[in-house]
């Protein structure tokens, strides 16, 4: 369920702010304020990734509880039925899909079986970490009021990365956040002119009452 790329050709440039990536954009500040009042959340993420000549399309479900408990399941696409739990540290408790789903193993956080095509780990895929990147990766960061995406008023963060080689060859990354909830709804990453990641967030629910029992490790 990819969102239309037509928004790129119809930017609404009211209140444009150019700042360094070491500073915080107003949208980041608004998210941080909102996230401070959240104990847990769940969401569905549709993710398209490209690495050299390979592509990967997956639908993930995420569960998160503060301070750092994460569970994810691949609902569709490559690895369907696989899942993992991370509760801090350098290990993940996970299982593959299909007939092997009953076999649970503890493996390294960066093991190829529990990262995406571009090497994204379970905690790195979390929305708070995605937003944090825009305030910490060196480069030129700008924010604009970008109009609507599927009826949702958005702010757009655009980070032009100073050193793509240190950022997995990503030279530009763009994040759309809801102006109402302040949560991300879409992210696009480029290596030069090529889109190497396009992900959208759906069915976000906060403060659903998760407990440690939801994160078996």
CORLIN-V643873 format. One record per residue. N is the residue number from 0. OMEGA is omega in whole degrees, 0 to 359 (none if undefined). NEAR is the number of other C-alpha atoms within 12 Angstrom. D_LAST is the distance of its C-alpha to the last C-alpha in Angstrom with 2 decimals. Layout:
N	OMEGA	NEAR	D_LAST
N	OMEGA	NEAR	D_LAST
This chain:
0	182	19	31.73
1	179	24	33.06
2	186	25	35.13
3	178	18	38.78
4	181	17	39.74
5	180	14	43.07
6	181	25	41.87
7	182	20	42.55
8	182	11	46.23
9	182	14	46.57
10	173	21	45.27
11	195	19	46.39
12	177	20	46.97
13	177	14	47.48
14	177	17	46.25
15	182	21	45.17
16	176	24	43.63
17	184	23	43.46
18	176	23	41.35
19	182	24	39.60
20	177	29	35.89
21	179	22	35.59
22	180	25	36.71
23	172	28	35.12
24	178	35	36.51
25	180	29	37.16
26	177	37	34.53
27	178	38	31.85
28	180	21	33.08
29	178	23	33.03
30	181	31	29.43
31	179	24	28.34
32	179	16	30.27
33	184	22	28.68
34	178	27	25.09
35	180	16	25.73
36	182	14	26.05
37	176	24	22.82
38	180	22	19.66
39	174	31	17.72
40	171	33	18.78
41	176	31	18.39
42	173	32	20.65
43	179	31	21.78
44	174	35	22.84
45	190	32	25.49
46	173	39	25.55
47	181	32	28.35
48	178	33	28.17
49	174	28	30.86
50	186	24	30.90
51	182	15	34.35
52	182	11	35.35
53	174	14	31.94
54	178	20	30.62
55	176	27	27.38
56	181	30	27.05
57	169	33	23.79
58	181	33	22.74
59	164	36	19.28
60	180	35	17.66
61	169	39	15.75
62	180	41	13.98
63	174	40	14.00
64	179	32	13.96
65	7	25	15.64
66	186	19	15.41
67	181	24	13.01
68	183	33	9.95
69	170	42	10.47
70	178	41	9.91
71	178	40	12.74
72	175	34	14.56
73	183	33	17.87
74	182	24	20.30
75	179	22	23.33
76	181	22	24.74
77	180	26	23.75
78	182	28	20.43
79	180	24	20.56
80	178	25	17.73
81	179	35	15.20
82	179	39	12.06
83	178	43	9.17
84	176	40	6.57
85	181	39	7.61
86	184	30	7.56
87	180	23	10.58
88	186	19	11.85
89	179	17	12.75
90	175	23	9.79
91	171	34	8.07
92	186	32	5.90
93	176	37	8.83
94	176	29	11.64
95	178	24	15.35
96	176	24	17.68
97	186	16	20.41
98	180	11	20.70
99	186	16	17.74
100	180	19	15.26
101	181	14	14.25
102	181	16	13.22
103	182	19	9.61
104	170	24	9.68
105	183	25	8.49
106	182	22	11.51
107	181	22	13.41
108	183	28	13.36
109	178	23	16.94
110	183	22	16.77
111	182	18	19.24
112	184	27	16.94
113	174	38	14.85
114	179	30	17.83
115	182	34	20.78
116	181	27	24.32
117	174	29	25.21
118	180	23	22.16
119	179	25	20.41
120	180	29	16.75
121	180	43	14.18
122	180	35	14.93
123	179	26	18.59
124	182	37	18.99
125	183	36	18.46
126	178	40	21.79
127	178	31	22.16
128	176	24	21.78
129	180	34	24.32
130	180	39	26.76
131	179	28	26.32
132	183	31	27.52
133	177	42	30.81
134	186	34	31.51
135	180	23	30.62
136	181	31	31.67
137	179	25	35.36
138	179	28	37.84
139	182	29	39.95
140	176	35	38.23
141	178	36	40.16
142	174	36	39.57
143	167	31	41.70
144	191	30	41.94
145	179	32	41.37
146	188	26	42.47
147	167	26	40.53
148	183	28	37.89
149	176	20	37.93
150	182	15	39.53
151	175	23	37.18
152	187	24	38.94
153	162	32	37.20
154	180	42	37.29
155	171	45	36.96
156	180	43	35.72
157	181	39	37.13
158	172	42	36.11
159	192	32	38.39
160	182	33	36.55
161	184	22	38.66
162	182	18	37.19
163	182	21	35.57
164	179	14	35.05
165	183	13	32.51
166	179	26	30.81
167	179	24	30.02
168	174	26	33.66
169	183	30	33.16
170	179	30	36.52
171	176	35	36.18
172	188	41	33.42
173	182	39	34.13
174	176	43	32.09
175	179	47	33.32
176	177	39	32.26
177	178	32	33.42
178	180	27	36.20
179	184	19	35.35
180	182	24	31.59
181	177	30	31.32
182	177	41	28.17
183	174	44	28.29
184	177	42	29.45
185	174	40	30.17
186	177	39	29.97
187	177	38	32.17
188	180	37	32.32
189	164	28	35.32
190	192	25	36.24
191	179	17	39.97
192	184	14	41.02
193	173	20	38.18
194	180	26	35.31
195	174	32	32.14
196	175	39	29.65
197	183	33	30.26
198	178	37	27.55
199	184	37	27.99
200	180	34	25.94
201	172	27	26.37
202	178	19	25.47
203	176	25	24.08
204	181	22	23.18
205	179	24	22.55
206	182	21	21.65
207	177	17	20.41
208	177	18	18.66
209	178	23	14.91
210	179	20	12.81
211	177	21	9.44
212	178	14	9.17
213	184	23	9.50
214	183	27	6.23
215	180	21	3.78
216	none	23	0.00
